[in-house]
Amino acid sequence: MLPMSRPGAFLLASLRQCRVSTLSSSSTKFARAVTLQSEHEHGCNSPKMEANRQMFTLLPRRGVVIPSFDLQRRLCNMLSQFIYQRFFEREYTLEGFLNGITEAAILCGQHISDGNWDRLGAIMNSEAVDELREVCGSLSENDKSRLRFTVDDVICSFIHSAFISGRRIFRISEPSNFAFYAIAVLYIRRDVSVNMDDAPEKLLETSPPGSIMISNVTVSRPLNPLGIWKVTKINFFDYYN
């Protein structure tokens, strides 16, 4: 296990300020510093899904699964992270950031599973909490159990998108309302048969349906004035090839 680096620890400190429980200082087993993306349609009526079994999905929306080669997005990701590191958090690193997002996803899954909406609301914005509260009433106990996982179950993580939203991005000294956003993708083991030592690409090709769960996590931090990190969106869904 790798130690928690400073930016990841800072992200977690923001969550603790919102009265969340103490987090583990462990990192993901490894974090792939991939900044490219692709989108995967996670349909509810796939014939393959029905042929195998009903796949779990928390929210019925499109999900990011695998990276792809998109030069424009890669440049945007690099520039946004550079601006954030240069002007707001000198000790920012991608690895530490992914560590913090992983721990946030673990907490979110736990609170959603337990129906602990007050604690979830401490680390997530109210609109996202309300959306989850509406859909989670119909979850079975088996579905809820899929949302409980540990850092040891995280196969890898990568940044799909990073950007700064708001006015006067480069005029840092003047008042404005803008924030740093990042969307991360996590691969989570849901079956002990999954070989954590295999490359993620191989796992996606060979793992049985339902043995790997994908999490898409969006986090944001107000920059002027500098605020705390919040989860603004999260989703979990089973991967099938």
Sequence and secondary structure as in RCSB ss.txt:
>XXXX:A:sequence
MLPMSRPGAFLLASLRQCRVSTLSSSSTKFARAVTLQSEHEHGCNSPKMEANRQMFTLLPRRGVVIPSFDLQRRL
CNMLSQFIYQRFFEREYTLEGFLNGITEAAILCGQHISDGNWDRLGAIMNSEAVDELREVCGSLSENDKSRLRFT
VDDVICSFIHSAFISGRRIFRISEPSNFAFYAIAVLYIRRDVSVNMDDAPEKLLETSPPGSIMISNVTVSRPLNP
LGIWKVTKINFFDYYN
>XXXX:A:secstr
  B  HHHHHHHHHHHHTT      B  S          B   SS HHHHHH    BSS S B  S    HHHHH
HHHHHHHHHHHHT TT  HHHHHHHHHHHHHHHHHHHHHT HHHHHHHB HHHHHHHHHHHTT  HHHHHHT   
GGGEEEEEEEEEEEESS TT TTS    EEEEEEEEEEE STTS TTS HHHHHHHS TTSEEEEEEEEEEEBTT
B   EEEEEEEEE   
